Amino acid sequence: MDALLLVEQGLNGLQLGVMLFLMAAGLTLVFGIMDLINLAHGTFYMVGAYLTAALVPVLDSFPLALAAAVLLTALLGLVVEAVALRTLYRRDHLDQVLATFGLILFFNELVKIVFGPVPIFLNPPAALAGTVDLFGLKYPAFRLAILAVGLAVAVFLWLLIARTRVGMLIRAGATNREMVMALGVDVRLLFGLVFALGCGLAGLAGAMAGPVLAVQVGMGEQILILTFVVIVIGGIGSPPPGALAGALLVGMVDTLGRALLPAAFRLVMDAANASAAGAALASMAIYVLMAVVLAIKPKGLFPAH
């Protein structure tokens, strides 16, 4: 394979990994701290994408539309947590799965009613619509911006959780919820803010994915499965570094597998069969990776302590 093409696919893998990190960081925070399995997390990814697409023509600015969409998605998460999810904290995980699956169906139909069933195509901001020359490789500037945003969020989350009083309360609430409540901390408010933060991160991922993918109903479910794989590999309840390491691994393995495996199979079989075999094996690669990681480290690469 051409070296420039390999570098391009590597950058695509990093970009996918960063998108998965934005999803996984919020989801692993919610599960690790609130012990809540939220299948509807992908819904907020979809909502963030749709709100960005709707606000860009109104505000005539992609950055302003993105910021407003993330804030509105976080506020929506706060409302959903207070209205629908707060009663589920002490219920078993099956109840949580059924309730959040119901939220998926509800929001998918609501989005169809509000925005229609036809996919929306969102253009990147004019300043990032071109390409950047990376040693002879013309790479889209917007994809590099996704990488920068993801890494900035990783640093922000690490500082928030490891270096602030709020982060201390979050870690304490995850370790011993009853003791934190006995010390006078409003755990309900804390959990609501954590859930809103997770939803805001999912909305940010959807907003950044809008110009790369089509904004459509059900787009959240497509990325949710990969997000769960990331969480299992990185370590449940572990934002940076667990979610980041797992996301980058999954993004690289998935992207490079789809690029390299068909070419490798062409060395031993005809082109049609090589493409089919390579695509099939590439779709399995991340699950093979997950099995290998769990065989070596059953709690993931960076289990939460």
Helices and strands as residue ranges (DSSP letters): H 3-34, H 41-59, H 62-80, I 81-85, G 86-88, H 93-115, G 126-128, E 131-134, E 137-140, H 141-163, H 165-175, H 177-182, H 187-209, H 219-234, H 242-265, H 271-296
